[in-house]
């Protein structure tokens, strides 16, 4: 979509009104841009999917031939207007204004007053736990002290910079370690069978974060280190540990609300994580305690409100899964389509994987196949190893349930080739694939049942630590071997639908 049309389409009514009133310095200024703005709004109402031809036609009727130039100017004017409208919500305006005012005072020889503003800015940055802004105010103060200060004040301003620089460095290292751990989670997902090399890799990142001396750092540094531990625990499927770290981070942010200044989505995400980690750990009281707090969390702008609503949906989807309400997949699928753009790809893919598993458990096999194909073959960016592998195994089972044996053979052949070239399948998944190599050649129900019983016996040697959100091949094989519904055994295996 054209960047100008997209920007206008995402403006709130108050932002549009602000632009009409304050978009230009004078009432008569920007007349062509104003007219173009109104033309685009009307065109988007009449032709929401393709407004451009109508915009060109209506603008040409004004007798003007400078559409390309006016589009660029309107885009810049809108950005400035939206930023001005939102200036009270972002720390950057407050800090930038203090810096600009100090320079204005300096240029007029009011050096003492300029220094006061810079110290005020540094103090404010320290209170909000933003050492990078402290560093900038310290640098400005140092330049001023060199010209209009004493040796003592010059040294003091340099020390201020060095202290802020050290805190900034520690926070930057924590951000780096968090990204390293989160990248593993994004690409690997959750551990579904113990893999020592994965744990070693994650523990090494965690150790580097724990080695940092955060004694002189703001509480936000401790918050970041806790979140690294949470990501590690979540990836290793250590549910109780993940919940403990999420709760510690949530309580720390409640104690230091200044950490969320200019980052309204952070406490929302944290509360959502707290509820979902509680569900994963079987601590359903977290859902009951915090679901309304999340639902009615204050949101100052539409984007934050949309993000909050998406996180509410995320907790509802998880609750339906952990409460064994698999039949809710249809309404969840509808909500997911409405809110998909407000969820990160990582979260959106995880929820889609959960919904497709619920569909399978509910017996909606044909619709299940369609969604799996969408996720696997239309979503080329699907990178999570655990989710992609899980969907491929689920697709096999779904086609088997529908007795599409030719398709089963083709899928098994593809998986077998990947099994030889990549070490991404767990021991349990390898047993599952081996079973499917034999199933197409079992000509009677009796032969098939024996294959399922043999596979079930083999799988009893392995510990099953697979998260509930994933299709469980071990449970499915057991269901087939004992002629029981997969849904019933799944609930029994995880103890769901009972404790809430």
C-alpha positions in Angstrom: 0.0 0.0 0.0 1.1 3.6 -0.7 2.8 5.0 2.4 0.7 8.2 2.4 -2.6 6.3 2.1 -1.5 3.9 4.8 -0.6 6.7 7.2 -3.9 8.6 6.6 -5.8 5.4 7.0 -4.3 4.8 10.4 -4.9 8.3 11.8 -7.4 8.7 14.6 -10.2 11.3 14.4 -8.5 13.5 16.9 -5.2 13.4 14.9 -7.1 14.4 11.7 -8.8 17.3 13.5 -5.4 18.4 14.9 -3.9 18.4 11.4 -6.8 20.4 10.0 -6.4 23.0 12.8 -2.6 23.1 13.4 -1.0 21.4 10.4 0.4 24.6 9.1 1.6 27.8 10.7 -1.0 30.0 9.2 -4.7 29.5 8.2 -3.9 30.1 4.5 -0.7 28.0 4.5 -0.6 24.6 2.9 -3.8 25.0 0.9 -2.9 22.4 -1.8 -1.9 19.9 0.9 -5.1 20.4 2.8 -7.2 19.9 -0.3 -5.2 16.7 -1.2 -5.8 15.4 2.3 -9.6 15.8 2.0 -9.5 14.2 -1.4 -7.7 11.2 -0.1 -10.1 10.8 2.8 -13.1 10.8 0.5 -11.4 8.4 -1.9 -10.6 6.0 0.9 -14.2 6.0 1.9 -15.5 5.3 -1.6 -12.7 3.0 -2.8 -11.0 1.6 0.3 -9.0 -1.1 -1.6 -7.8 1.1 -4.5 -8.3 4.9 -3.9 -5.4 6.1 -6.0 -7.2 6.5 -9.4 -9.9 8.5 -7.7 -7.3 10.7 -6.0 -5.6 11.4 -9.2 -8.8 12.3 -11.0 -10.1 14.6 -8.2 -6.8 16.3 -7.7 -6.5 17.0 -11.5 -9.9 18.6 -11.4 -8.4 21.3 -9.1 -6.3 22.4 -12.2 -3.1 21.3 -10.6 -0.3 19.2 -12.0 2.0 18.8 -9.0 0.5 15.7 -7.4 3.8 13.9 -6.8 5.4 16.9 -5.1 2.2 17.6 -3.0 2.0 14.0 -1.9 5.6 14.2 -0.5 4.8 17.5 1.2 1.6 16.2 2.7 3.3 13.1 4.1 5.9 15.3 5.9 3.2 17.7 7.2 1.1 14.8 8.5 4.1 13.2 10.3 4.9 16.5 11.9 1.3 17.1 12.9 0.9 13.6 14.4 4.1 13.9 16.3 3.0 17.3 17.7 -0.4 15.8 18.6 1.3 13.0 20.6 4.1 15.1 22.1 2.8 14.8 25.7 2.9 11.0 25.5 6.6 10.6 24.6 9.7 11.4 26.7 11.7 12.5 23.6 9.7 15.7 23.4 10.3 16.7 27.0 14.0 15.9 26.9 14.5 17.5 23.5 12.7 20.7 24.6 15.0 21.0 27.6 18.1 20.6 25.3 16.8 23.2 22.8 15.9 25.7 25.5 19.3 25.3 27.1 20.9 26.1 23.8 18.7 29.1 23.3 19.7 30.4 26.7 23.4 29.8 25.9 23.2 31.6 22.6 22.0 34.7 24.6 24.7 34.5 27.2 22.4 33.1 30.0 24.9 30.4 30.9 23.8 29.8 34.5 20.2 29.3 33.5 21.2 27.0 30.6 23.2 24.8 33.1 20.2 24.6 35.4 18.1 23.2 32.6 20.7 20.7 31.6 21.1 19.5 35.2 17.3 19.3 35.4 17.2 17.2 32.3 19.9 14.8 33.6 18.0 14.4 36.9 14.8 13.7 35.1 16.5 11.2 32.9 18.0 9.5 35.9 14.5 9.3 37.6 13.1 7.7 34.4 16.0 5.3 34.2 17.3 6.5 30.8 21.1 6.8 31.1 21.4 7.4 27.3 19.6 10.7 27.9 21.8 11.4 31.0 24.8 10.9 28.8 23.5 13.5 26.3 22.7 16.1 28.9 26.1 15.4 30.5 27.8 16.0 27.1 26.0 19.3 26.6 26.8 20.4 30.1 30.5 19.5 29.7 30.7 21.6 26.5 29.2 24.5 28.4 31.4 24.1 31.4 34.6 24.1 29.3 33.7 27.5 28.0 32.0 29.0 31.1 32.9 26.9 34.1 35.7 26.0 36.5 38.1 23.1 36.5 36.1 21.5 39.2 32.8 21.9 37.3 34.4 20.6 34.1 35.7 17.4 35.8 32.3 16.9 37.5 30.5 17.1 34.1 32.9 14.6 32.6 32.4 12.2 35.5 28.6 12.6 35.0 29.2 11.4 31.4 31.4 8.5 32.4 28.9 7.3 35.0 26.0 7.5 32.5 28.2 5.8 29.8 28.9 2.8 32.1 25.2 2.4 32.9 24.3 2.7 29.2 26.9 0.1 28.4 25.5 -2.4 30.9 21.9 -1.8 29.6 23.2 -2.3 26.0 24.9 -5.6 27.0 21.7 -6.8 28.6 19.7 -5.8 25.5 22.2 -7.8 23.4 22.0 -10.9 25.6 18.2 -10.7 25.6 18.1 -10.5 21.8 20.5 -13.5 21.6 18.2 -15.6 23.8 15.0 -14.4 22.1 16.4 -15.1 18.7 16.8 -18.8 19.8 13.2 -18.8 21.0 12.0 -17.2 17.7 13.9 -19.8 15.6 13.6 -22.9 17.8 10.5 -22.2 19.8 9.9 -24.3 22.9 11.9 -27.3 23.8 9.7 -30.4 23.3 12.4 -33.0 24.3 15.5 -32.5 26.3 18.4 -31.2 24.1 21.6 -30.6 26.1 23.2 -28.4 23.5 20.3 -26.1 23.5 20.4 -25.7 27.3 24.1 -25.1 27.2 23.7 -22.4 24.7 21.0 -20.6 26.6 22.7 -21.0 30.0 25.8 -19.4 28.6 23.8 -16.4 27.6 22.1 -16.3 31.0 25.6 -16.6 32.7 26.9 -13.6 30.8 24.0 -11.5 31.9 24.4 -12.6 35.6 28.1 -11.7 35.4 27.3 -8.0 34.9 27.7 -5.7 37.9 24.4 -3.8 38.1 24.9 -2.3 41.5 25.1 1.3 40.1 22.5 0.7 37.4 18.8 1.7 37.6 16.1 -0.9 38.3 15.4 -1.2 34.6 18.7 -3.1 34.4 17.5 -5.7 36.9 14.2 -5.9 35.0 16.1 -6.7 31.8 18.2 -9.4 33.5 15.0 -11.0 34.9 13.5 -11.0 31.4 16.5 -12.8 30.0 16.0 -15.5 32.6 12.3 -15.7 31.7 13.1 -16.2 28.0 15.6 -19.0 28.9 13.1 -20.7 31.2 10.2 -20.4 28.7 12.3 -21.8 25.8 13.4 -24.8 28.0 9.8 -25.4 28.9 10.5 -24.8 32.6 7.0 -23.4 33.3 7.3 -22.8 37.1 10.6 -21.0 36.6 9.3 -18.9 33.7 6.3 -17.9 35.9 8.5 -16.9 38.8 10.6 -14.6 36.6 7.6 -13.0 34.9 6.0 -12.3 38.2 9.3 -10.7 39.5 9.5 -8.5 36.5 5.8 -7.5 36.8 6.2 -6.5 40.5 9.4 -4.6 39.7 7.6 -2.6 37.0 4.7 -1.8 39.4 7.2 -0.5 41.9 9.0 1.6 39.2 6.2 2.9 36.9 8.7 5.3 35.4 10.2 2.4 33.4 7.1 2.3 31.2 7.2 6.1 30.4 7.1 6.3 26.6 6.7 2.5 26.4 3.0 1.9 27.1 3.0 -1.6 25.5 5.6 -3.0 27.9 3.4 -3.4 31.0 0.6 -4.8 28.8 2.8 -7.4 27.3 4.2 -8.2 30.8 0.7 -8.7 32.3 -0.3 -10.9 29.4 2.9 -13.0 29.8 2.1 -13.3 33.5 -1.4 -14.7 32.8 -0.1 -17.0 30.1 2.9 -18.3 32.1 0.4 -19.0 34.9 -1.8 -21.1 32.6 1.3 -23.0 31.3 2.2 -23.8 34.9 -1.3 -24.9 35.7 -1.7 -21.9 38.0 -5.1 -20.9 36.8 -5.6 -18.4 39.6 -3.4 -15.9 37.6 -5.9 -15.9 34.8 -8.8 -15.3 37.2 -7.0 -12.6 39.1 -5.6 -10.6 36.2 -7.8 -11.1 33.2 -10.0 -8.1 34.0 -7.1 -5.9 34.8 -5.6 -6.6 31.4 -9.0 -6.2 29.6 -9.5 -2.7 31.1 -5.9 -1.5 31.1 -5.8 2.2 30.3 -4.8 2.9 26.7 -4.1 6.5 25.6 -3.9 6.0 21.8 -5.6 3.6 19.3 -2.4 1.6 18.6 -2.0 0.8 22.3 -5.7 0.0 22.7 -5.4 -2.4 19.7 -2.3 -4.0 21.2 -4.1 -4.5 24.5 -7.1 -6.1 22.8 -4.8 -8.4 20.9 -3.1 -9.5 24.2 -6.6 -10.1 25.8 -7.3 -12.4 22.9 -4.0 -14.1 23.4 -4.9 -14.9 27.0 -8.4 -16.1 26.0 -7.0 -18.4 23.4 -4.6 -19.9 25.9 -7.3 -20.2 28.5 -9.6 -22.1 26.1 -6.7 -24.5 25.4 -5.8 -25.1 29.0 -9.4 -25.4 30.1 -10.0 -28.0 27.4 -12.6 -25.9 25.5 -11.4 -27.2 22.1 -14.7 -26.4 20.5 -14.0 -22.7 20.8 -11.6 -22.9 17.8 -14.1 -21.3 15.4 -14.6 -18.1 17.4 -10.9 -17.9 18.2 -10.1 -18.2 14.5 -12.4 -15.3 13.7 -10.9 -13.1 16.4 -7.4 -14.0 15.2 -8.2 -12.7 11.7 -9.5 -9.4 13.1 -6.5 -8.8 15.5 -3.7 -10.4 13.5 -2.0 -7.2 12.5 -1.7 -6.2 16.2 0.2 -9.3 17.2 3.8 -9.9 16.5 4.5 -12.7 13.9 6.1 -14.8 16.7 2.9 -14.7 18.8 0.5 -14.9 15.9 2.2 -18.1 14.7 2.1 -19.7 18.1 -1.6 -18.9 18.5 -2.4 -20.2 15.1 -0.6 -23.4 16.0 -2.6 -23.8 19.1 -5.9 -23.2 17.3 -5.2 -25.8 14.6 -4.4 -28.3 17.4 -7.8 -27.5 19.0 -9.5 -28.0 15.6 -7.8 -31.5 15.3 -8.8 -32.4 18.9 -12.4 -31.3 18.1 -12.5 -33.5 15.0 -12.6 -30.7 12.4 -10.1 -32.5 10.2 -10.9 -30.9 6.8 -10.8 -27.3 8.1 -7.7 -28.3 10.0 -5.9 -29.3 6.8 -6.7 -26.0 5.2 -5.3 -24.0 8.0 -2.2 -26.1 8.3 -1.5 -25.6 4.6 -2.0 -21.9 5.0 0.5 -21.8 7.8 3.0 -24.1 6.2 2.9 -23.1 2.5 1.5 -19.6 2.4 3.4 -18.3 5.4 6.9 -18.6 4.0 8.4 -16.7 6.9 7.4 -19.4 9.4 10.8 -19.9 11.1 10.0 -21.6 14.4 11.4 -25.1 14.2 9.1 -26.5 16.8 5.9 -25.1 15.2 6.8 -26.0 11.6 7.8 -29.6 12.6 4.7 -29.9 14.7 2.4 -28.8 11.9 3.9 -31.3 9.5 3.3 -34.1 12.0 -0.2 -33.0 12.6 -0.9 -32.8 8.8 0.2 -36.5 8.6 -2.3 -37.5 11.3 -5.1 -35.4 9.9 -4.8 -37.0 6.4 -4.6 -40.4 8.1 -7.8 -39.7 10.0 -9.5 -38.9 6.6 -7.9 -42.1 5.1 -6.0 -40.1 2.5 -3.2 -42.7 2.3 -1.7 -41.5 -1.0 -1.2 -38.1 0.6 0.2 -39.7 3.7 2.8 -41.6 1.6 3.9 -38.4 -0.1 4.2 -36.4 3.2 6.2 -39.3 4.8 8.6 -39.4 1.9 9.2 -35.6 2.3 9.7 -35.8 6.0 12.0 -38.8 5.7 14.3 -36.9 3.3 14.5 -34.0 5.8 15.0 -36.4 8.7 18.2 -37.7 7.0 19.6 -34.2 6.2 18.5 -32.3 9.4 18.7 -33.0 13.1 15.5 -31.3 14.0 13.2 -34.2 14.9 13.1 -35.5 18.5 13.4 -39.2 19.3 9.6 -39.4 19.8 8.9 -37.7 16.5 11.3 -40.1 14.8 9.2 -43.0 16.2 6.1 -41.3 14.8 7.6 -40.9 11.4 8.9 -44.5 11.4 5.4 -45.6 12.2 3.9 -43.7 9.2 6.4 -45.4 6.9 4.8 -48.7 7.7 1.1 -47.7 8.0 0.3 -47.4 4.3 1.4 -51.0 3.8 -0.8 -52.4 6.6 -3.8 -53.7 4.7 -6.0 -54.6 7.6 -7.2 -52.9 10.8 -5.6 -55.6 12.8 -2.2 -54.9 11.2 -2.6 -51.2 11.8 -3.6 -51.7 15.4 -0.5 -53.8 16.0 1.7 -51.1 14.5 0.2 -48.5 16.9 0.6 -50.9 19.9 4.3 -51.5 19.0 4.9 -47.7 18.6 3.1 -47.0 21.9 5.4 -49.5 23.7 8.5 -47.9 22.2 7.4 -44.4 23.2 6.9 -45.5 26.9 10.7 -45.4 27.2 10.7 -41.6 26.6 9.7 -38.8 28.9 7.0 -36.7 27.3 7.6 -33.0 28.2 5.9 -31.6 25.1 3.9 -28.3 25.8 0.2 -28.6 25.6 -0.1 -26.1 22.7 1.5 -28.6 20.4 0.0 -31.7 18.8 1.2 -34.6 20.9 2.2 -37.7 18.7 2.7 -39.9 21.8 -0.9 -39.2 23.0 -2.3 -39.7 19.5 -0.6 -43.0 19.0 -1.8 -44.1 22.5 -5.3 -43.1 21.5 -5.1 -45.2 18.4 -3.6 -48.2 20.2 -6.3 -48.2 22.8 -9.2 -47.1 20.5 -9.9 -44.0 22.6 -10.6 -40.4 21.4 -7.5 -38.2 21.1 -9.3 -35.4 22.9 -10.1 -37.5 25.9 -6.6 -38.8 26.3 -5.1 -35.4 25.7 -7.1 -33.9 28.6 -6.2 -36.9 30.8 -2.5 -36.6 29.9 -2.3 -32.9 30.9 -5.0 -32.9 33.5 -6.9 -30.1 31.8 -10.5 -29.2 31.9 -10.5 -30.2 35.5 -8.6 -27.8 37.8 -9.8 -24.4 36.7 
